[in-house]
Amino acid sequence: MCAARYRMPRSPLLFVLLTVFIDLMGGSLLVPVLPYLVERFRSDALTIGLLTSSFSIAQFLATPVLGTLSDRFGRRPVLLICVFGTSVGYFLFALANQLWVLFLARTIAGATGGVVSTAQAYIADTTPPEKRTGAFGLIGAAFGLGFILGPAIGGALVHFDLNAPVYFAGALALFNLLLGSFTLKESLPPEKRQRRSGLDALNPFKQLSRLVGDGKIRGLLVGFFLFNFAFAGFTSIFALSIKDRFGWGPAQVVWVFAFIGVVSTFVQGWLIRQLVPRFGEPRLALSGLGCICFAFALIALIPAGSWLYLTQGVLALGVGLATPSLRGLLSNTATASDQGRVLGGAQSLVSLGQVLGPLAASSSYDYLGQLVPFWGGAVTLLLALGFVFLNLRVLAVR
């Protein structure tokens, strides 16, 4: 078959990548300023962890349902609903004058937070298996650009008001909704859609149980979960750790995140597509997990804040190698009609990690010590590497 058959129209691809970019840029806008927004109501790390987890709990419950609905009714309506929910969540967060409203805003955003998994399914619909890891790298590049522009924009806007970056993210999401309404075409034709019906297909726990029960990918899923558990915990307390250990303010923190974005964009937007044909997804996934483990240990050992650029460079390299490689391995095990279910289920495990990781990291930060979350993350990454390695050996035998 000719390659042209798999080439996505530029406008829909632009919308899909812009959707992921806005979704993840909003997160990068919130992370550096979140401790300063929350301290108006509470100042402990656990509150920040609970706020992060509220988004992820809602996303954990909703993502596999959204994935199944996209398999049944198509990607377009699900993506548009998710974008609308994102904009509502940001505006409500910016308007909050009580702590519970912050929690409500993040819950709404999480309940419509199937953007990444549905975007992955959209790309999988239109990309041959051997090119999917590179295509998923484009999602990672959108993630990286979000970390470049998000902190940069946030750093500029925060001088006017702490909520200004959040309003900006909400307005950008509304613009993207308008763009998608006119440009986004459906990627899943009716003849390839999933015909299963009934309430069981919309039960996130049964879906996850069925997915994790698949011995062919169980180790990949466990490793993917552990990786995101550790990474979410790190993200939730990283800005607070910089503030407490080195006395940095939000303007300094955002530039560290911008640096992460530069490295991540380079790795996932260009480097991964050069490396996959030469080394393959299995080696890149294992190398990436190893880099992240090393980075966590380095963060615990550094004597001054200036070393953060080295540690975060190693971390961004590892995430850039591991994330698209693991997603590519998972996607290539699924049929066309099951891409939403498999990728949605994997994203739901990401959300579960984002629920439990911040709780574990923030609790250990408050009660065990400021360096404990980083050492714990390094150990967790070693476990993730082991599960992925064993699963890859199973796949090689088959």
Order of alpha helices (4+ residues) and beta strands (2+ residues): alpha-alpha-alpha-alpha-alpha-alpha-alpha-alpha-alpha-alpha-alpha-alpha-alpha-alpha
